[in-house]
Every structure is written in C-alpha cells, then in structure tokens.
C-alpha cells in the first residue's frame, strides 16, 4: 500500500510494505537541492527505523545515544562520512564541552569518557533515502594503542545493529584533519546548538 505524507511536509513519500513495520522514504529532489524543511521531514520519516536497527546491537550506546545531548538542529552534510547527512549526539560527560565548538582543542581536549554518536543516512541518485551506520568516537585516557589515534577509539554499527569491522587508522587518518577540534569535526555552523 502506498501512502504519501501531507503536502505541507513537502518532502518524503512513505511506502509501507504490507505486513511490515519498515517504512522506506524517498526524497522529492536531489540531495543537493533539499531545503532544510525537506531534510527535517526525511529525517522524521527515517529516524525510527534507523534507531530501531541500531538498537538491535549489543553495544549499550546504540540504545542510549538518542537521550544524549544533540549538537545540531537538524542533520547536515559535512565533508566526511561519504558526504551523507549526519546528526551528532554527545554523552553527558562531553556534551557541554563539545558544544563550545572550540578550535583550540590542542590545548583543551575533550574530557576522557566523552562519547560521540553520529547517525547517518543518504539520498541516492534515484532520490531514495538509505539508512546508514551509527559511528562512535570514545575519548580514552592516554597510554596504550589509542595514543596513535589522539586517544580516540572508533567503532561502527551497521543499520541492522551488527558491528562493522573498521580500521582505527583509517578513521584517524580522516579525523586528524580536525586536529584543532581534537579530531572530532563539528556540524555545519548554520545548524549548531551552542552552549552560549
């Protein structure tokens, strides 16, 4: 059965597969032409499915992260993570520090125990919305293997909730480009939720 969202939403169409809780979303325009309102509506369409998939993981953060502090007013498309739409949440230990969006983190790194969760989704060339992975960055104490990676440990969960094998070096080699931000990378300035 096919069901369209209200015209006021201006965005995603929702197609329900009979007898299934899965809802696939589509975009009315190409990704680069999406308005803020359309991004919001697509996110609302896919959010429950994203989170339900992640929550199947054994990683407790996959269930907890939606209760963490948001860092942006909506998903945005930063240059990393395949230029997909990304929404970042930070746990209680690191949220207040993260939302300062400091570019002087070499002197003032994130507190140990900070965890960032980055949920992602994409709009492909057919204007279909695709669920993406859930990325985690955990700030750990100095000493040991993580020293090579700025004391961050990276992990990824597939949209199905299964863990995805990754290379710490591969993640670090991109994130090191944000060394003035303690390797984190921040949301686009126009969507940031600041502490001030």
BELUR-V565808 format. One record per residue. N is the residue number from 1. RES is the residue in one small letter. PHI is phi in radians with two decimals (999 if undefined). OMEGA is omega in whole degrees, -180 to 180 (NA if undefined). BURIAL is + if it has 16 or more other C-alpha atoms within 10 Angstrom, else -. Layout:
BEGIN
n:N res:RES phi:PHI omega:OMEGA burial:BURIAL
n:N res:RES phi:PHI omega:OMEGA burial:BURIAL
END
This chain:
BEGIN
n:1 res:x phi:999 omega:-179 burial:-
n:2 res:x phi:-1.86 omega:-179 burial:-
n:3 res:x phi:-2.39 omega:179 burial:-
n:4 res:x phi:-1.66 omega:174 burial:-
n:5 res:x phi:-1.20 omega:180 burial:-
n:6 res:x phi:-1.04 omega:-180 burial:-
n:7 res:x phi:-1.08 omega:179 burial:-
n:8 res:x phi:-1.07 omega:179 burial:-
n:9 res:x phi:-1.23 omega:177 burial:-
n:10 res:x phi:0.97 omega:-169 burial:+
n:11 res:x phi:-2.38 omega:-167 burial:+
n:12 res:x phi:-1.30 omega:169 burial:+
n:13 res:x phi:-1.63 omega:-179 burial:+
n:14 res:x phi:-1.96 omega:179 burial:+
n:15 res:x phi:-1.98 omega:-178 burial:+
n:16 res:x phi:-1.72 omega:175 burial:+
n:17 res:x phi:-1.49 omega:-175 burial:-
n:18 res:x phi:-0.92 omega:178 burial:-
n:19 res:x phi:1.34 omega:-177 burial:-
n:20 res:x phi:-2.15 omega:179 burial:-
n:21 res:x phi:-1.45 omega:-177 burial:-
n:22 res:x phi:-1.34 omega:176 burial:-
n:23 res:x phi:-2.08 omega:177 burial:-
n:24 res:x phi:-1.66 omega:-176 burial:+
n:25 res:x phi:-1.95 omega:175 burial:+
n:26 res:x phi:-2.23 omega:-180 burial:+
n:27 res:x phi:-1.83 omega:179 burial:+
n:28 res:x phi:-1.34 omega:-178 burial:+
n:29 res:x phi:-2.51 omega:176 burial:+
n:30 res:x phi:-1.11 omega:-176 burial:-
n:31 res:x phi:-0.92 omega:-177 burial:+
n:32 res:x phi:-1.22 omega:-180 burial:-
n:33 res:x phi:-1.80 omega:-178 burial:-
n:34 res:x phi:-1.17 omega:172 burial:+
n:35 res:x phi:-1.49 omega:177 burial:-
n:36 res:x phi:-1.00 omega:-179 burial:-
n:37 res:x phi:-1.11 omega:179 burial:-
n:38 res:x phi:-1.20 omega:176 burial:+
n:39 res:x phi:-1.06 omega:179 burial:+
n:40 res:x phi:-1.02 omega:-178 burial:+
n:41 res:x phi:-1.19 omega:177 burial:+
n:42 res:x phi:-1.10 omega:179 burial:+
n:43 res:x phi:-1.05 omega:178 burial:+
n:44 res:x phi:-1.08 omega:179 burial:-
n:45 res:x phi:-1.19 omega:-172 burial:+
n:46 res:x phi:-1.70 omega:-171 burial:+
n:47 res:x phi:-0.95 omega:-177 burial:-
n:48 res:x phi:-1.11 omega:178 burial:-
n:49 res:x phi:-1.15 omega:177 burial:+
n:50 res:x phi:-0.99 omega:-174 burial:+
n:51 res:x phi:-1.18 omega:177 burial:+
n:52 res:x phi:-1.13 omega:178 burial:+
n:53 res:x phi:-1.15 omega:179 burial:+
n:54 res:x phi:-1.05 omega:-175 burial:+
n:55 res:x phi:-1.15 omega:176 burial:+
n:56 res:x phi:-1.28 omega:-179 burial:+
n:57 res:x phi:-1.23 omega:173 burial:+
n:58 res:x phi:-1.36 omega:-180 burial:-
n:59 res:x phi:-1.28 omega:-177 burial:-
n:60 res:x phi:-1.08 omega:178 burial:-
n:61 res:x phi:-1.09 omega:-178 burial:+
n:62 res:x phi:-1.13 omega:177 burial:+
n:63 res:x phi:-1.62 omega:-174 burial:+
n:64 res:x phi:-1.47 omega:-167 burial:-
n:65 res:x phi:-0.98 omega:179 burial:+
n:66 res:x phi:-1.10 omega:179 burial:+
n:67 res:x phi:-1.57 omega:179 burial:-
n:68 res:x phi:-1.31 omega:-179 burial:+
n:69 res:x phi:-1.26 omega:175 burial:+
n:70 res:x phi:-1.31 omega:180 burial:+
n:71 res:x phi:-2.03 omega:-178 burial:+
n:72 res:x phi:-2.55 omega:-180 burial:+
n:73 res:x phi:-1.37 omega:179 burial:-
n:74 res:x phi:-2.88 omega:174 burial:+
n:75 res:x phi:-1.10 omega:178 burial:+
n:76 res:x phi:-2.43 omega:-176 burial:+
n:77 res:x phi:-1.97 omega:175 burial:+
n:78 res:x phi:-1.29 omega:-177 burial:+
n:79 res:x phi:-1.27 omega:-176 burial:-
n:80 res:x phi:-1.74 omega:-178 burial:-
n:81 res:x phi:1.03 omega:175 burial:+
n:82 res:x phi:1.20 omega:-179 burial:-
n:83 res:x phi:1.00 omega:176 burial:-
n:84 res:x phi:-1.47 omega:175 burial:+
n:85 res:x phi:-1.30 omega:-170 burial:+
n:86 res:x phi:-2.33 omega:178 burial:+
n:87 res:x phi:-2.29 omega:-173 burial:+
n:88 res:x phi:-1.90 omega:175 burial:+
n:89 res:x phi:-2.17 omega:-180 burial:+
n:90 res:x phi:-2.29 omega:-179 burial:+
n:91 res:x phi:-1.16 omega:-175 burial:+
n:92 res:x phi:-1.07 omega:-179 burial:-
n:93 res:x phi:-1.09 omega:-173 burial:-
n:94 res:x phi:-1.91 omega:-171 burial:+
n:95 res:x phi:-1.02 omega:-177 burial:+
n:96 res:x phi:-1.03 omega:179 burial:+
n:97 res:x phi:-1.28 omega:-178 burial:+
n:98 res:x phi:-1.03 omega:-174 burial:+
n:99 res:x phi:-1.29 omega:167 burial:+
n:100 res:x phi:-1.34 omega:179 burial:-
n:101 res:x phi:0.86 omega:-179 burial:+
n:102 res:x phi:-1.24 omega:173 burial:-
n:103 res:x phi:-1.82 omega:178 burial:-
n:104 res:x phi:-2.20 omega:-175 burial:-
n:105 res:x phi:-1.39 omega:176 burial:+
n:106 res:x phi:-1.09 omega:177 burial:-
n:107 res:x phi:-1.57 omega:-174 burial:-
n:108 res:x phi:-2.36 omega:-178 burial:-
n:109 res:x phi:-1.23 omega:178 burial:+
n:110 res:x phi:-1.12 omega:179 burial:+
n:111 res:x phi:-1.16 omega:175 burial:+
n:112 res:x phi:-1.02 omega:-178 burial:-
n:113 res:x phi:1.74 omega:176 burial:+
n:114 res:x phi:-1.14 omega:176 burial:+
n:115 res:x phi:-2.30 omega:175 burial:+
n:116 res:x phi:-1.84 omega:174 burial:+
n:117 res:x phi:-2.06 omega:-179 burial:+
n:118 res:x phi:-2.17 omega:176 burial:+
n:119 res:x phi:-1.57 omega:-177 burial:+
n:120 res:x phi:-2.33 omega:171 burial:+
n:121 res:x phi:-2.62 omega:-175 burial:+
n:122 res:x phi:-2.39 omega:170 burial:+
n:123 res:x phi:-2.03 omega:-177 burial:+
n:124 res:x phi:-1.51 omega:-176 burial:-
n:125 res:x phi:-1.14 omega:177 burial:-
n:126 res:x phi:-1.52 omega:-179 burial:-
n:127 res:x phi:1.18 omega:175 burial:+
n:128 res:x phi:-1.52 omega:178 burial:+
n:129 res:x phi:-1.63 omega:-177 burial:+
n:130 res:x phi:-2.03 omega:177 burial:+
n:131 res:x phi:-1.21 omega:178 burial:+
n:132 res:x phi:-2.07 omega:-178 burial:+
n:133 res:x phi:-1.37 omega:172 burial:+
n:134 res:x phi:-1.98 omega:-177 burial:+
n:135 res:x phi:-1.77 omega:175 burial:+
n:136 res:x phi:-2.14 omega:170 burial:+
n:137 res:x phi:-2.21 omega:179 burial:+
n:138 res:x phi:-2.05 omega:177 burial:+
n:139 res:x phi:-1.43 omega:-178 burial:+
n:140 res:x phi:-2.07 omega:180 burial:+
n:141 res:x phi:-1.16 omega:178 burial:-
n:142 res:x phi:-1.09 omega:-180 burial:-
n:143 res:x phi:1.94 omega:178 burial:-
n:144 res:x phi:1.64 omega:-175 burial:-
n:145 res:x phi:-1.00 omega:-176 burial:-
n:146 res:x phi:-1.16 omega:177 burial:+
n:147 res:x phi:-0.96 omega:-179 burial:-
n:148 res:x phi:-1.16 omega:-173 burial:-
n:149 res:x phi:-2.07 omega:178 burial:+
n:150 res:x phi:1.22 omega:-177 burial:+
n:151 res:x phi:1.13 omega:172 burial:+
n:152 res:x phi:-1.95 omega:172 burial:+
n:153 res:x phi:-2.06 omega:-176 burial:+
n:154 res:x phi:-1.82 omega:173 burial:+
n:155 res:x phi:-2.58 omega:-176 burial:+
n:156 res:x phi:-2.42 omega:174 burial:+
n:157 res:x phi:-2.08 omega:177 burial:+
n:158 res:x phi:-1.23 omega:180 burial:+
n:159 res:x phi:-1.11 omega:177 burial:+
n:160 res:x phi:-1.44 omega:-177 burial:+
n:161 res:x phi:1.66 omega:179 burial:+
n:162 res:x phi:-1.39 omega:178 burial:+
n:163 res:x phi:-1.20 omega:177 burial:+
n:164 res:x phi:-1.99 omega:178 burial:-
n:165 res:x phi:-1.23 omega:179 burial:-
n:166 res:x phi:-2.43 omega:175 burial:-
n:167 res:x phi:-1.78 omega:176 burial:-
n:168 res:x phi:-1.00 omega:-180 burial:+
n:169 res:x phi:-1.10 omega:-180 burial:-
n:170 res:x phi:-1.05 omega:179 burial:-
n:171 res:x phi:-1.08 omega:-178 burial:+
n:172 res:x phi:-1.07 omega:-177 burial:+
n:173 res:x phi:-1.09 omega:172 burial:-
n:174 res:x phi:-1.46 omega:-175 burial:-
n:175 res:x phi:-1.17 omega:-180 burial:+
n:176 res:x phi:-1.10 omega:176 burial:+
n:177 res:x phi:-1.13 omega:178 burial:-
n:178 res:x phi:-1.91 omega:-175 burial:+
n:179 res:x phi:-1.08 omega:177 burial:+
n:180 res:x phi:-1.30 omega:177 burial:+
n:181 res:x phi:-2.00 omega:-177 burial:+
n:182 res:x phi:0.95 omega:175 burial:+
n:183 res:x phi:1.18 omega:-173 burial:+
n:184 res:x phi:-1.50 omega:-169 burial:+
n:185 res:x phi:1.36 omega:-177 burial:+
n:186 res:x phi:-1.97 omega:174 burial:+
n:187 res:x phi:-1.09 omega:176 burial:+
n:188 res:x phi:-0.92 omega:-176 burial:-
n:189 res:x phi:-1.01 omega:-176 burial:-
n:190 res:x phi:-1.27 omega:179 burial:-
n:191 res:x phi:-2.09 omega:-176 burial:-
n:192 res:x phi:-1.16 omega:169 burial:+
n:193 res:x phi:-1.74 omega:-175 burial:+
n:194 res:x phi:-1.67 omega:-179 burial:-
n:195 res:x phi:-1.48 omega:-177 burial:-
n:196 res:x phi:-1.76 omega:NA burial:-
END
